[in-house]
Amino acid sequence: MGKIIVNKGLYTEITINRPEKHNALDSETLELLSSAVIEASSDEACRSIIISGAGGKAFCSGADVNYLSEISDVRDAEYAFELFYSTYECIWASGKPIIAAISGHCLGGGNELAMVCDFRIATPESTFGQPEVKLGIIPGGGATYRLATLVGLQKARELIFTGKTISAKEALDIGLIDSITNGDSLMAEAEKLCSTMVSASGKSIGYAKRAVNHGIGYDPVEEKKSFIDCFISGDAKEGISAFLGHRKPKFD
């Protein structure tokens, strides 16, 4: 099976298929995810898109740390940022409503992937967080400007600055996710939400999504600069090396 599984239909299901890596995102997976979203978005038979993670233990654990460890200079860091940004922008700009069906860990770039979707449904066992600072980097997929819109500025600061992980219940309480359902009914709940939009005009939903997203006015420029600066400073190299070596990092 590939790194992405696509089931086409009225509700197109796109599944990240790297359960052995907790559905972490490497360059190939990001490119496949972009292609799948673009194709589904242009499919007139598709009314909604559901994104999930295979295996049940993780929706997406974020960027593949082995992939991040290959970043050696500014050019590599810039390319990595643009790859994540362009993938998430496909979802943000899609004219279809997109639902994140979250089971298990939803961390770092995975949490950013969920946030760029229009709706988020999770299981009680799901966990959420932005642990990037523990690796010596910052979120590079939109959390620095999307998270505050969902949970408020102070809670966003807390989650990003501490890198802590929170439960599904807390995520629901602060507005990070929309609902919680049992794992065996997760996809059914996502499809149920999709079905509530079927009778509406697909074009109107697309235009409404575009207008709402435009009104928020996100700007990734500063996040990109700060993401690259982390790699220049050397903290990213130490943090990622420590993670892969199962030791505590020694930051300056």
MOJO-V554755 format. One record per residue. RES is the residue in one letter. PSI is psi in whole degrees, 0 to 359 (NA if undefined). Layout:
<<RES;PSI> <RES;PSI>>
This chain:
<<M;148> <G;182> <K;348> <I;134> <I;131> <V;125> <N;108> <K;155> <G;195> <L;320> <Y;106> <T;126> <E;124> <I;118> <T;126> <I;122> <N;65> <R;56> <P;331> <E;343> <K;21> <H;34> <N;35> <A;153> <L;116> <D;181> <S;319> <E;317> <T;319> <L;317> <E;319> <L;322> <L;316> <S;312> <S;319> <A;319> <V;317> <I;316> <E;315> <A;324> <S;332> <S;359> <D;114> <E;336> <A;342> <C;130> <R;333> <S;161> <I;136> <I;126> <I;131> <S;177> <G;141> <A;152> <G;338> <G;343> <K;341> <A;133> <F;305> <C;126> <S;4> <G;200> <A;141> <D;117> <V;329> <N;323> <Y;316> <L;327> <S;343> <E;351> <I;120> <S;347> <D;181> <V;320> <R;318> <D;317> <A;319> <E;319> <Y;316> <A;316> <F;313> <E;327> <L;315> <F;315> <Y;314> <S;325> <T;313> <Y;329> <E;328> <C;320> <I;315> <W;320> <A;353> <S;141> <G;357> <K;144> <P;135> <I;131> <I;132> <A;117> <A;104> <I;120> <S;121> <G;209> <H;135> <C;86> <L;152> <G;236> <G;337> <G;319> <N;324> <E;324> <L;316> <A;319> <M;329> <V;347> <C;164> <D;332> <F;153> <R;118> <I;133> <A;166> <T;161> <P;332> <E;354> <S;148> <T;153> <F;149> <G;168> <Q;83> <P;14> <E;321> <V;337> <K;345> <L;1> <G;18> <I;184> <I;165> <P;136> <G;16> <G;23> <G;355> <A;330> <T;341> <Y;343> <R;324> <L;318> <A;329> <T;326> <L;317> <V;357> <G;155> <L;314> <Q;320> <K;323> <A;316> <R;316> <E;312> <L;320> <I;317> <F;329> <T;334> <G;17> <K;160> <T;138> <I;161> <S;169> <A;322> <K;314> <E;322> <A;321> <L;317> <D;324> <I;357> <G;13> <L;326> <I;166> <D;329> <S;164> <I;136> <T;160> <N;150> <G;322> <D;349> <S;11> <L;307> <M;326> <A;321> <E;321> <A;317> <E;326> <K;318> <L;318> <C;318> <S;334> <T;344> <M;354> <V;322> <S;347> <A;165> <S;121> <G;321> <K;320> <S;319> <I;317> <G;315> <Y;321> <A;318> <K;316> <R;317> <A;316> <V;313> <N;322> <H;323> <G;331> <I;324> <G;50> <Y;145> <D;114> <P;3> <V;310> <E;324> <E;318> <K;313> <K;315> <S;323> <F;313> <I;320> <D;327> <C;319> <F;326> <I;323> <S;336> <G;345> <D;325> <A;317> <K;317> <E;315> <G;317> <I;320> <S;319> <A;319> <F;312> <L;333> <G;4> <H;48> <R;168> <K;137> <P;154> <K;90> <F;150> <D;NA>>
